[in-house]
Amino acid sequence: MSVARFLSICFCLFMGFSSLSAQHYDQAIGLRGGTSFQLSYKEFFSYYPSPQMAWEVLVGVHIDERRRSFTNGYVVEGMWYYHRDIGFNTNFSAYGAAGLHMGVYTPVGEKRRFGAGLAIALGAEYTFNFTPVNIGLDWKPVLGSPRSSLLRGALTIRYVLPTTWQ
């Protein structure tokens, strides 16, 4: 199956989900680990009409998956999310996102250089009812400099910050 066909199927499934609200938090902070290790801050700013929308800022270290180097680069990302409820008030949601990344990269054996590009994400997350924890799993390819990669993905665990309106 080609990448374009896979993305088309994911997009159609994503857009066909129910319009119920799955997110029970306004802000969360946590760690993202996988092909990058990053600190994550996510905030929802639109709940109705569906889909819910959020933005996220990520700061951390990218790993060069070809050379397995932990010193590949320091990166900052900004993402814009569209969330949809997956089930019948199950606290699961699917999301799609797009954003920008930029950072300073040091490929093994080369000089340090600046890089920037586009990042997209497809994933799902679950928010626990009685514990202020949110868990997400995503696939996030990046396009740009110094190297594009379709192999990026991670698990994110966030602490849900208390809100005053609930």
C-alpha positions as CSV (number, residue, x, y, z in Angstrom):
1,M,0.0,0.0,0.0
2,S,1.4,3.4,-1.0
3,V,1.9,6.1,1.6
4,A,-0.6,8.4,-0.2
5,R,-3.3,5.7,-0.1
6,F,-2.6,5.0,3.6
7,L,-2.8,8.7,4.4
8,S,-6.0,9.1,2.4
9,I,-7.6,6.2,4.3
10,C,-6.5,7.6,7.7
11,F,-7.9,11.0,6.7
12,C,-11.3,9.6,5.7
13,L,-11.6,7.6,8.8
14,F,-10.5,10.6,10.9
15,M,-13.2,12.8,9.3
16,G,-15.9,10.2,9.7
17,F,-15.7,10.0,13.5
18,S,-18.5,11.2,15.7
19,S,-18.6,14.8,16.7
20,L,-18.8,14.2,20.5
21,S,-16.4,15.9,22.8
22,A,-13.7,13.6,24.1
23,Q,-11.3,16.0,25.7
24,H,-11.8,16.7,29.4
25,Y,-9.0,19.1,29.9
26,D,-7.8,22.5,28.9
27,Q,-4.0,22.3,29.4
28,A,-1.5,19.5,29.9
29,I,2.3,19.2,30.2
30,G,4.4,16.1,29.8
31,L,7.1,14.2,28.0
32,R,7.2,12.8,24.5
33,G,9.5,9.8,23.9
34,G,10.3,7.8,20.8
35,T,12.4,9.0,17.9
36,S,12.7,12.3,19.8
37,F,12.7,13.2,23.5
38,Q,10.7,16.4,24.1
39,L,8.9,18.4,26.7
40,S,5.3,19.0,25.6
41,Y,2.8,21.7,26.5
42,K,-0.7,21.4,24.9
43,E,-3.7,23.7,25.3
44,F,-7.2,23.4,23.8
45,F,-8.7,26.7,22.6
46,S,-11.9,25.5,20.7
47,Y,-14.3,22.8,21.8
48,Y,-17.4,23.5,19.7
49,P,-18.2,23.0,16.9
50,S,-16.4,19.8,16.5
51,P,-13.5,19.1,15.8
52,Q,-11.8,20.4,18.9
53,M,-8.7,22.4,18.3
54,A,-5.5,22.7,20.3
55,W,-2.0,24.0,19.9
56,E,1.2,22.4,21.3
57,V,4.8,23.5,21.8
58,L,7.5,20.9,21.9
59,V,11.1,21.4,23.0
60,G,13.7,18.7,23.0
61,V,16.3,16.5,21.3
62,H,15.8,14.7,18.0
63,I,17.6,11.4,17.4
64,D,19.2,10.5,14.0
65,E,17.4,7.2,13.3
66,R,19.9,6.3,10.7
67,R,23.0,6.6,12.9
68,R,21.3,6.2,16.3
69,S,23.0,9.4,17.6
70,F,21.5,11.1,20.6
71,T,23.4,14.3,19.8
72,N,21.7,14.9,16.5
73,G,19.9,18.1,17.3
74,Y,18.0,20.4,19.6
75,V,14.6,21.3,18.2
76,V,11.5,23.5,18.8
77,E,8.2,22.6,17.3
78,G,4.8,24.2,17.1
79,M,1.8,22.1,16.2
80,W,-1.9,22.8,15.5
81,Y,-4.3,19.9,16.3
82,Y,-7.7,18.8,15.2
83,H,-9.3,16.3,17.6
84,R,-12.3,14.0,17.0
85,D,-13.9,11.6,19.5
86,I,-13.3,8.0,18.6
87,G,-16.0,6.3,20.6
88,F,-19.1,6.7,22.7
89,N,-17.7,9.0,25.4
90,T,-14.8,6.7,26.0
91,N,-12.2,9.5,26.4
92,F,-10.4,8.3,23.3
93,S,-9.8,10.8,20.5
94,A,-8.1,10.7,17.2
95,Y,-6.2,13.7,15.9
96,G,-4.4,15.1,12.9
97,A,-2.0,18.0,13.2
98,A,0.4,20.1,11.2
99,G,3.1,22.5,12.3
100,L,6.6,23.8,11.9
101,H,9.9,22.7,13.4
102,M,13.3,24.4,13.6
103,G,16.5,23.6,15.4
104,V,20.2,23.3,15.5
105,Y,21.5,20.0,14.2
106,T,24.9,18.3,14.5
107,P,25.0,15.3,12.2
108,V,27.8,12.8,13.1
109,G,31.1,13.9,11.6
110,E,29.7,17.2,10.2
111,K,29.5,20.9,11.2
112,R,26.6,22.2,13.2
113,R,23.8,23.7,11.1
114,F,20.4,25.3,11.3
115,G,17.4,23.4,10.0
116,A,13.6,23.9,9.6
117,G,10.6,22.3,8.0
118,L,7.1,21.0,8.2
119,A,5.8,18.3,10.6
120,I,2.5,16.5,10.4
121,A,1.0,14.0,12.9
122,L,-1.7,11.4,13.0
123,G,-2.5,9.7,16.3
124,A,-4.8,8.8,19.2
125,E,-4.9,9.8,22.8
126,Y,-6.7,8.7,26.0
127,T,-7.6,10.9,29.0
128,F,-8.2,9.1,32.3
129,N,-11.4,10.1,34.2
130,F,-10.2,10.0,37.8
131,T,-6.5,10.6,37.3
132,P,-5.0,13.8,35.8
133,V,-3.1,11.8,33.1
134,N,-3.3,11.8,29.3
135,I,-1.5,9.3,27.1
136,G,-1.0,9.7,23.3
137,L,0.5,7.6,20.6
138,D,1.4,9.2,17.2
139,W,3.1,8.9,13.9
140,K,4.8,12.2,13.0
141,P,6.8,12.4,9.7
142,V,8.9,15.5,9.3
143,L,9.8,17.2,6.0
144,G,12.6,19.7,5.6
145,S,16.2,20.3,6.5
146,P,18.5,18.7,7.6
147,R,16.8,15.4,6.7
148,S,13.2,14.4,6.0
149,S,11.9,11.3,7.8
150,L,8.7,9.3,7.5
151,L,9.8,7.0,10.5
152,R,9.1,9.4,13.4
153,G,6.6,8.3,16.1
154,A,6.3,8.5,19.9
155,L,4.4,7.9,23.1
156,T,3.4,11.1,25.0
157,I,2.5,11.1,28.7
158,R,1.0,14.3,30.0
159,Y,-0.1,15.6,33.4
160,V,-3.5,17.4,33.0
161,L,-3.4,20.8,34.7
162,P,-6.4,21.5,36.8
163,T,-9.0,24.0,35.5
164,T,-11.2,26.3,37.4
165,W,-14.4,25.9,35.3
166,Q,-15.0,22.2,35.9
